[in-house]
């Protein structure tokens, strides 16, 4: 049994680092949905459940995941490079990952938008899903183990507030810090 009666609240824009980590969890969940979709398509075909899962993945990677990358590229990375040039190589690698993820998504998105086409070559789609998921997995691990904890320690509370505000605005939400 848990030590608390209620689970902790999800991070909000007042905790941009926590929010980015929570987004990582959602990205991983959507990658897992893609991975589970493959055997489902082989066994059940393109049924309503598969179409719903595809719709959720399309919406997530078409908007929330893009906002996540923009948050990092426009808010986190520039501030960290200004604080520590030693992070430049790591940030360059993470930016390269973002580009590679965008390219892989650009290949997968049209297939998901016309899911009937997936059935023509599920093995090819499976290879795309595996590469996409592996890229995200490595990227998230690198960010969480090497970047975000450093960011939490070297960015000022004013920087974190500005990052949170920019993240809220990017999503069309009201900033309330």
N, C-alpha and C positions, 0 to 999 in steps of 0.2 A: 504494500500500500504506500502511496505517495506521502511525503512529509507535509504537503500542503493540501488544503481543502480544494483550492482552485488552481488550475494551471496558470503559469505566468502569462501575462498579456503579450500579445505579439508586438514586436517592435513597431514604432511609428517613425515619422519623419524627425522626431526629436532625437532619435538614435539611428542615424543613417548607416553606420557600420553594421549594427544589428539588423537593420532592414535589408541591407545587401546580403548578409548571411542567410536571412530568411528566404530571400529570393533564390539563393543557391539551392535551398531545399526544394523549392517549387520547380526550379529548372530540372533538378534530378528526378523529381516525381514525373514530370512530363516526358523526360527521356525514358523512364521506366514504362510509361504508358505506350510510347512508340515500340519499345521492345516487346511488351505483352501483346501489342496489336498484331504482330507478325504471326504467332501461332494461332491467334484467334482468326485471322483471315484465312489461314490454311484449313482450319477445322470448321469454322462457322460461315466463312465467306463474308461478304460485305453487308452485314446485317445492320439493324438500327443501332446496336451497341457500338459497333465499329465506327459507324458514321458519327456518333456522338463523341467518341474518343478522338477521332480525327478533328472534329470541329473544335474541341477544347485545345488540342495541340496547336492547331492553326491560329486560334485567337491568342494563345499565350506567346508563342514564338513570334507572332506577327506584331505584337505590341509590348507586352510586359518585359519580355526578354530584351527587346530593342531598347526600351527605356533603361533597363539595368545596365546595358553596355554604355549607353550615353551617360548615365550617372558616373560610371567609372572613368570614362574617357574625358568627360568635360569637367568633372568636379574633383574626383579623387586623384587621378594620375597627375594632373598639372600641379596640384598642391604638394604632393609627395616629392615630385622632382625638385620643386623649389626648396623643400626642406632638406633633401638628401640626394645628392647626385649619385650616390652609391646604388640607389634604387632604379636608376635609369635603365640598366640592362633588363631588370625584371619587368619594368613597365613596358619596355619595348617588346618583350616576349608576350606579355599579356595583350598588348595591342595587336600583335600579329595573330594571336589566337582569336581575337574578336573578328578580325578580317577573315580568317579561315572558317570560323563558325558561320559568318554571314554568307560566305560562298557556298558552304555545304547546305545551309538553309535554303539558299536560292535554287539549289538543285532539287531539294526535297519538296519545297512548297508547291510547285505546280503539280506534282504527283498527288499530293494530299488534297489539293483543290479539286482534282478529278480522280477520286479514289478508285473508280472502275479501272483506271489505267494501272493501278498497283498490282492488280491480279494478273496482269500479263507477264510480269517478271518479279515475283516476290523475292527471289534470291538476290537480285540486283538491289532491290529496295532494302532488304535485310543488311546488305553490305553498307549501304548509305547510313542506315540507322545506327549500325555498330560504330562506324567511323565518327559520326556526329556525336553520339553518346560518349565515346571514349575521349574525344576532344574536350567536351564539356567537363568530364570527370577529372581529367588532368588539370585543366584550367582552374576549376573550382578548388581543387586540392592546393594548387600553387597559391592562389589568392588567399585562401583561408590560413594556410600554414606560414606564408611568408609576407603577405602584403597587408591584410586587414588588421591584424594585431599590431603591426608596426604603425599603421595609420591611426589606430585608436590611441596609441601612446604619443605620437609626435604631432598630430594635428591639434590645434587649440580648440577650446570650446567654441570660440567665435567661428573658426573654420567649419567645425561640425554643424553649427547652426546654419551657416550659409549653404552648406551642402544639403542639409535637410530641406531648407527653403527651396533651393533649386530643384530638388527631387520632387517636391510637392507641386511646384509650378509646372514641371515637365509633364505631370500627369493631370494637370488641370484641377488640382485640389488646393484647398485653402490652407495656408500655412498658419499654424496657431502656436508657435513657440513663444 
